[in-house]
Amino acid sequence: MSSITASSSTVSVHGQDAEAHAQVAPGEIAVGVIIGRTSEYFDFFVYGIASALVFPKVFFPFAEPLQATLMSFAVFALAFIFRPLGTVLFLWIQDRWSRGTKLTVALFLLGTSTAGMAFLPGYESLGATAIVLLALFRSSQGVALGGSWDGLPSLLALNTPKHRRGWYAMLGQLGAPVGFIVAASLFAFLYSSLSNADFYDWGWRYPFFAAMAINVVALFSRLRLVVTHEYEQQMEQRDLDPVPVGELFREKGRHVFIGAFAALASYAMFHIVTIFPISWAQLFTGQTISRFLMLQVAGGFLAIGGVLASGLIADRLGRVQTLASTAVAIGVFSGFAPTLLNGGPVAQQVFLLLGFLLLGLSYGQASGAVTRNFGGRYRYTGAALTTDLAWLIGAAFAPLVALYLCANFGLPYVGLYLLSGAVATLAALGVNRWLKQREATAV
């Protein structure tokens, strides 16, 4: 009898050990999220800065500077258009094979596309073929970014204490300012160290090589976590697996669109302070580009502070309330933005630094604030497509629209563009609250 009891006790202890071993600590998940997002954003900003600073001259030299930049920004938007298609395609690959296979293929495609841009000759060598290839590589980047969704942010959100979800939610968002700081610093160094001829001939290619190398490192770092038995077990326990897209939109379609518009203020702000100002400074001001980029780097550090602060604020006020409050702040900022941009160097510095701080505060909680609406079954696919649509609606055409508006109608229209994003966020959050109240009343 005692033998049986001892045996049972041993089994119980081993079972508890196995269960403990199967748990993936939130801190470990957070590291995977930060590594993955930083590598993606570095790649993202390398292309974004090049689209404002380099590509108008290298791939569109036949057009006037303004028109060339608008054409470059049109190609820039292609990645966001193809990103949802990439998500759908790679969710099928995951369902057919595995999550590790999906992530490997997606990041390999991203690295190949980035490397292709680094080696791509300009318009002077290939003519219109160079533009077609650039558009092809940019589109494949979008497909790859859609496929790189690993579900780590959702798993992190579900594995953290309720009173700390705001803090852990912002960790993945740190990848954006960190990626921008590294990309902008690298371009600033190359631009100031090389002659114009050397920079536009070969110097601009080095950040793309760096992006390719970082993606390789990030791939192995993320696979090291994603393919483990413990991770897979937790994903299954949390029901974080792909569902058919048609079923998602039938059952939770309204929540996909609410989630996309809920983050619109932040996503519109995203490119108004990062990519658009570079083109505006180059076309309409006499500022030195390398100094302007370093000012943006300083803004990037403020954005990091804003992202960190957003986690503390969200844990005190709630994530949705924090997102709404920052949308109001962006709406107020939109009224002053044209005056600051049209002022002297000091006013323009205030625009950038304050804009980056607001971006950090808002973007820190922009991802997943309303994803709980999907429940368990639809969260994995719903969170991925919600993010894709938020980027498409809020950020894809922001540099193009902002530059076109300020060039043809004046800077006040850039402020109106920002204001529209803030209004859309508040409206989406209002609709979300109304739906919850109606559902509660129905129950």
C-alpha positions in Angstrom: 0.0 0.0 0.0 2.8 2.4 0.9 4.5 1.5 -2.3 1.4 2.4 -4.3 1.2 5.7 -2.4 4.8 6.5 -3.0 4.4 5.7 -6.6 1.4 7.9 -6.9 3.2 10.7 -5.2 6.2 10.3 -7.5 3.9 10.4 -10.6 2.2 13.5 -9.1 5.5 15.2 -8.6 6.7 14.3 -12.0 3.4 15.5 -13.5 3.8 18.9 -11.7 7.4 19.1 -12.9 6.3 18.4 -16.5 3.5 20.9 -16.2 5.9 23.5 -14.9 8.4 22.7 -17.6 5.8 23.1 -20.2 5.2 26.7 -19.2 6.9 29.5 -21.2 7.7 32.4 -19.0 6.2 35.8 -20.0 9.8 37.3 -20.0 11.0 34.7 -22.5 8.0 35.3 -24.8 8.7 39.1 -24.4 12.3 38.6 -25.6 11.1 36.8 -28.7 8.5 39.5 -29.4 11.1 42.3 -29.1 13.7 40.5 -31.2 11.2 39.7 -33.9 9.6 43.2 -34.1 12.9 45.1 -33.9 14.3 43.1 -36.9 11.1 43.7 -38.9 10.9 47.4 -38.1 14.6 47.9 -39.0 13.9 46.4 -42.4 10.8 48.5 -42.6 12.5 51.8 -41.9 15.5 51.0 -44.1 13.1 50.9 -47.0 11.0 53.8 -45.7 14.0 56.2 -45.4 15.4 55.1 -48.7 12.0 55.7 -50.4 12.2 59.4 -49.2 15.9 60.0 -49.5 17.3 57.7 -52.2 14.8 56.1 -54.6 13.4 59.3 -56.1 16.9 60.0 -57.5 17.9 56.4 -58.3 14.7 55.0 -59.7 12.8 58.1 -60.8 15.4 60.5 -62.1 13.3 61.4 -65.2 10.7 63.2 -63.0 10.7 66.4 -61.1 11.9 65.9 -57.4 8.3 66.2 -56.0 6.8 63.9 -58.6 9.7 61.4 -58.2 9.1 61.3 -54.4 5.4 60.8 -54.9 6.1 57.9 -57.3 8.5 56.4 -54.7 5.9 56.7 -52.0 3.4 54.9 -54.3 5.8 51.9 -54.5 6.3 52.2 -50.7 2.6 51.6 -50.2 2.7 48.2 -52.1 4.0 46.3 -49.1 0.9 47.3 -47.1 -1.5 46.3 -49.8 0.1 42.9 -50.2 0.5 42.3 -46.4 -3.0 40.9 -45.8 -2.6 38.6 -48.8 0.6 37.3 -47.2 -1.1 36.7 -43.9 -3.8 34.6 -45.6 -1.2 32.6 -47.7 1.1 31.9 -44.8 -1.7 30.9 -42.5 -2.6 28.2 -45.0 1.1 27.2 -45.1 1.1 26.9 -41.3 -2.1 24.9 -41.3 -0.7 22.6 -44.1 2.7 22.2 -42.6 3.8 23.9 -39.4 4.3 27.3 -37.7 8.1 26.9 -37.9 7.9 26.2 -41.7 5.7 29.3 -42.2 8.1 31.5 -40.2 11.2 30.2 -42.0 9.7 30.7 -45.5 8.4 34.1 -44.6 11.6 35.5 -43.2 13.6 33.9 -46.0 11.4 35.7 -48.5 11.8 38.9 -46.6 15.6 38.6 -46.6 15.7 37.7 -50.3 13.5 40.7 -51.2 15.7 43.0 -49.1 18.9 41.6 -50.6 17.3 42.0 -54.1 16.8 45.7 -53.5 20.4 46.0 -52.3 21.8 44.6 -55.6 19.2 46.3 -57.9 20.7 48.6 -60.5 19.0 52.0 -60.9 16.9 53.5 -63.7 20.0 54.7 -65.6 21.1 51.0 -66.0 17.9 49.1 -66.5 15.3 51.8 -67.3 11.7 51.0 -66.5 12.7 47.4 -65.6 14.4 48.7 -62.5 11.1 50.2 -61.3 9.2 47.0 -62.0 11.7 45.0 -60.1 11.7 47.4 -57.2 7.8 47.2 -57.1 8.1 43.4 -57.2 10.6 43.2 -54.3 8.5 45.7 -52.3 5.3 43.6 -52.9 7.1 40.4 -51.8 8.3 42.2 -48.7 4.7 42.9 -47.8 3.8 39.2 -48.4 6.7 38.2 -46.2 5.7 40.6 -43.4 2.2 39.2 -43.4 3.6 35.7 -43.1 6.0 36.6 -40.2 3.1 36.7 -37.7 4.1 34.2 -35.0 1.4 34.7 -32.5 3.9 35.7 -29.8 2.1 39.0 -28.9 -1.2 37.2 -28.3 0.5 34.4 -26.3 2.2 37.1 -24.2 -1.0 38.9 -23.6 -2.7 35.7 -22.4 0.2 34.7 -20.1 0.5 37.9 -18.2 -1.3 39.0 -15.0 -4.4 41.1 -15.8 -3.0 44.2 -13.9 0.2 44.0 -16.0 -1.1 43.6 -19.5 -0.5 47.2 -20.5 3.2 46.9 -19.6 3.7 43.6 -21.4 1.7 44.8 -24.4 4.0 47.7 -25.1 7.2 45.5 -25.1 6.7 44.4 -28.7 6.0 48.0 -29.7 9.5 49.0 -28.6 10.7 47.4 -31.8 9.4 50.3 -33.8 11.5 53.2 -32.2 14.5 50.9 -31.8 14.4 49.8 -35.4 14.0 53.4 -36.5 16.9 54.7 -34.4 19.3 52.1 -35.9 18.1 52.7 -39.5 18.2 56.5 -39.3 21.6 56.5 -37.6 23.0 54.3 -40.3 21.7 56.4 -43.1 22.8 59.6 -41.3 26.4 58.2 -40.9 26.6 57.1 -44.6 25.1 60.4 -45.9 27.5 62.5 -43.9 30.6 60.4 -44.6 30.3 59.9 -48.3 30.1 62.2 -51.3 26.7 62.6 -52.9 27.9 60.5 -55.9 29.1 57.7 -53.7 26.1 57.7 -51.5 23.6 57.5 -54.3 25.7 55.0 -56.3 26.5 52.4 -53.6 26.4 53.8 -50.1 22.7 53.5 -49.7 22.9 49.8 -50.3 24.7 49.0 -47.0 21.6 49.4 -44.8 19.8 46.8 -46.9 22.7 44.4 -46.4 22.5 45.0 -42.7 18.8 44.4 -42.7 19.3 41.1 -44.5 21.9 40.0 -41.9 19.7 41.0 -39.0 16.8 39.1 -40.4 18.9 35.9 -40.4 19.8 36.4 -36.8 16.2 37.2 -35.8 15.0 34.1 -37.7 17.1 31.7 -35.6 16.3 33.6 -32.4 12.6 33.3 -33.0 12.7 29.7 -34.2 14.5 28.8 -31.1 11.4 29.6 -29.2 8.6 29.0 -31.7 9.4 25.4 -32.5 9.8 24.2 -28.9 7.4 21.7 -27.5 6.5 24.1 -24.6 5.6 26.9 -27.0 3.5 24.7 -29.2 1.7 23.2 -26.2 0.9 26.7 -24.8 -0.4 27.8 -28.2 -2.7 24.7 -28.4 -3.9 25.3 -24.8 -4.8 28.9 -25.6 -6.4 27.8 -28.9 -4.0 30.1 -30.8 -4.2 28.4 -34.2 -5.3 29.6 -37.7 -9.0 29.6 -38.6 -10.4 30.0 -42.1 -10.5 33.7 -43.1 -14.1 33.4 -44.4 -15.2 32.0 -41.0 -13.4 34.8 -39.2 -15.2 37.5 -41.1 -18.6 35.8 -40.8 -18.3 35.5 -37.1 -16.1 38.4 -36.1 -15.8 40.6 -39.1 -17.0 43.8 -37.3 -14.4 43.3 -34.7 -11.7 43.1 -37.3 -12.7 46.5 -38.7 -13.2 48.0 -35.2 -9.7 46.9 -34.3 -8.2 48.3 -37.5 -9.8 51.7 -37.0 -9.2 51.8 -33.2 -5.4 52.2 -33.9 -5.8 54.7 -36.8 -4.6 57.8 -34.9 -1.3 56.0 -34.0 -0.7 54.5 -37.4 -1.4 57.8 -39.2 1.0 59.6 -36.8 3.6 56.8 -37.5 4.7 58.1 -40.9 3.9 61.7 -40.3 6.9 62.0 -38.0 9.2 59.3 -39.5 9.1 59.1 -43.3 7.1 62.2 -44.5 9.4 64.8 -42.7 12.5 63.5 -44.5 10.9 64.1 -47.9 9.5 67.5 -46.8 12.9 68.6 -45.4 14.6 67.6 -48.6 12.1 69.2 -50.9 11.0 72.4 -49.1 13.7 73.3 -46.5 17.4 73.9 -46.6 18.2 71.6 -43.7 21.1 69.3 -43.8 19.7 65.8 -44.2 22.2 64.1 -41.9 21.4 66.5 -39.1 17.7 66.1 -39.7 18.0 62.4 -39.4 19.9 62.7 -36.1 17.2 64.9 -34.8 14.8 62.2 -35.6 17.0 59.7 -33.8 16.7 61.9 -30.7 12.9 61.8 -31.3 13.2 58.0 -31.5 14.6 57.9 -27.9 11.7 60.0 -26.8 9.4 57.5 -28.5 11.0 54.7 -26.5 10.2 56.7 -23.3 6.6 57.2 -24.5 6.2 53.5 -25.2 7.5 52.6 -21.8 5.3 55.2 -20.1 2.2 53.9 -22.0 2.6 50.6 -20.3 2.5 52.1 -16.9 -0.4 54.4 -17.8 -2.4 51.6 -19.3 -2.0 49.4 -16.2 -3.5 52.2 -14.2 -6.2 53.6 -16.6 -6.8 50.6 -18.9 -5.6 50.0 -22.4 -8.6 51.3 -24.2 -8.8 54.5 -22.1 -5.1 55.1 -22.8 -5.6 54.7 -26.5 -8.5 57.1 -26.5 -6.6 59.7 -24.4 -3.6 59.6 -26.8 -6.0 60.0 -29.8 -7.3 63.1 -28.2 -3.8 64.3 -27.7 -2.9 63.6 -31.3 -6.1 65.5 -32.3 -4.9 68.6 -30.4 -1.4 68.2 -31.8 -2.8 68.2 -35.3 -4.0 71.8 -34.8 -0.5 73.0 -34.0 1.4 70.8 -36.4 1.1 73.0 -39.5 2.3 76.1 -37.6 5.3 74.2 -36.2 6.2 72.8 -39.6 6.0 76.2 -41.2 8.0 77.9 -38.5 11.8 78.1 -38.1 14.2 75.4 -37.2 13.3 75.5 -33.6 9.6 75.1 -34.3 10.3 72.2 -36.6 12.4 70.5 -33.9 9.5 70.9 -31.5 7.2 69.3 -34.1 9.5 66.3 -34.5 10.3 65.8 -30.8 6.8 66.3 -29.5 5.4 64.2 -32.4 7.7 61.3 -31.5 6.8 61.4 -27.9 3.1 61.3 -28.8 3.8 58.5 -31.2 5.4 56.4 -28.4 2.5 57.1 -26.0 -0.1 56.1 -28.6 1.7 53.3 -30.4 2.6 51.6 -27.1 -1.0 50.4 -26.7 -2.1 50.4 -30.4 -1.6 46.7 -30.9 -4.3 44.4 -29.5 -6.2 46.8 -27.3 -9.5 45.3 -28.5 -8.4 41.8 -29.6 -10.2 40.3 -26.6 -13.3 40.7 -28.7 -12.1 37.7 -30.8 -12.2 35.3 -27.9 -9.9 32.3 -28.0 -10.7 30.6 -31.3 -10.4 33.6 -33.5 -7.7 35.6 -31.7 -4.7 34.3 -33.6 -6.0 35.0 -37.1 -8.1 38.0 -36.1 -5.1 39.8 -34.4 -3.0 39.2 -37.6 -5.5 40.6 -40.0 -6.5 43.4 -37.8 -2.9 44.6 -37.7 -2.6 44.3 -41.5 -5.7 46.4 -42.1 -4.6 49.0 -39.5 -1.3 49.4 -41.4 -3.1 49.5 -44.8 -5.8 52.0 -43.8 -3.7 54.2 -41.5 -0.1 54.1 -42.7 0.3 52.8 -46.2 -0.5 56.0 -48.0 0.3 58.5 -45.2 3.6 59.7 -46.7 2.1 60.0 -50.2 -1.1 61.8 -49.0 0.8 64.1 -46.6 3.3 65.1 -49.2 0.7 65.6 -51.9 -1.5 67.7 -49.6 1.2 70.0 -48.3 2.7 70.5 -51.8 -0.7 71.3 -53.5 -2.9 72.7 -50.7 -0.6 73.7 -47.9 0.5 72.3 -44.5 -2.9 72.8 -42.8 -4.2 69.8 -44.7 -1.5 67.6 -43.1 -3.0 68.6 -39.8 -6.5 67.7 -41.1 -5.1 64.3 -42.1 -3.8 63.7 -38.6 -7.1 64.9 -37.1 -9.1 62.4 -39.2 -7.0 59.6 -37.8 -7.8 60.7 -34.2 -11.5 61.0 -35.0 -11.5 57.5 -36.5 -9.9 56.1 -33.4 -12.4 57.7 -31.1 -15.3 56.6 -33.2 -14.1 53.0 -33.4 -13.6 52.9 -29.6 -17.1 54.4 -29.2 -18.6 51.8 -31.4 -16.7 49.0 -29.5 -18.0 50.3 -26.2 -21.6 50.5 -27.5 -21.5 46.9 -28.8 -20.2 45.7 -25.4 -23.0 47.5 -23.6 -25.6 46.0 -26.0 -24.2 42.5 -25.5 -24.2 43.0 -21.7 -27.8 44.2 -21.8 -28.8 41.2 -24.0 -27.3 38.8 -21.6 
